[in-house]
Amino acid sequence: MNLTNYNFNGFTINLYVDEQGDWLAHFAEMPNISAFADTPQQALEELKLAWELVKEGYQEKGKEIPIAPERKKFSSTL
């Protein structure tokens, strides 16, 4: 599955099948933004639409659109 068609502003996407066989997609950092569908691709498309609506809501209220927190950089020495 190619995720380059989606701009989720750096948020981590969880994608899985529930007990009824529906595919669920949501942001790990903001689980209240979610979508479900019959296929993983459709769930991502629905999540994309939900995210666009959320961003529009922030813009209409004059608020800054959330951006995912930066990932901690992993470093180690061998």
N, C-alpha and C positions, 0 to 999 in steps of 0.2 A: 504494500500500500504506500503510495507516494504522498507524503504530508507537505510537500513544498507548495501546494496550492492553498495552504491555510496559514493565516497569520494570527497566532494566538498570543502575541506579545510576550513570548518567552515562558508562558505558563506550561506546566507539565500536564499532559492529557492522560487520564486513565480511561481505558477502553476495555470493556469486558461484557460477557454474556450473563444475564440474570437467570433465575430459576425457570422463568417462562420462555426462555430462548430469545428474548429481546436484547439487542446490543445497546449498552449504555456508554456514554462518553461524558466526562466532566473534568473540570480543572481540579487538580490535586490541591492547589492552594485556595481555591474558591469552589468547594463542592456544590454550592447552591446554584451554580451555573452548570446546567447539565442538559442532556438530550438523549432520546432513545429512538431506535428504529429497528427495522428488520435485518439490516446488514451493517457491518462496521463503517462502510463508506457513507451510508445514509445517516448514521449516527453522527459522524464527523461533520457532514453537511448541515445537519440540524444544529449541532453545537456552534458551527460557524455563524448561522443565522441568529442564534441566541446571543452570542458574543457581540455581534453587530448591534443588536437591540440594546444590550446593556451599555455599550459604548455611546450609542445615541442618547440614552437616558442621562448618562454622565454629562455629555456635551450640552444637552438642553438645560441642565441645572447649573451649568458653568463650573462643573467639577472636573478635576484632572482624571483622565482615564487610568485605571490601575495598570501597573506593569509588574510582572513577576519579580520577586526578590532575586537578586543576583545569587547564582549558585556559588556555594563555597568552593573555593579552589582546593583541589586535592593535591597535596605534595607529599612525597615520601622519599626517603633515602634507602638505598639497598645496602 
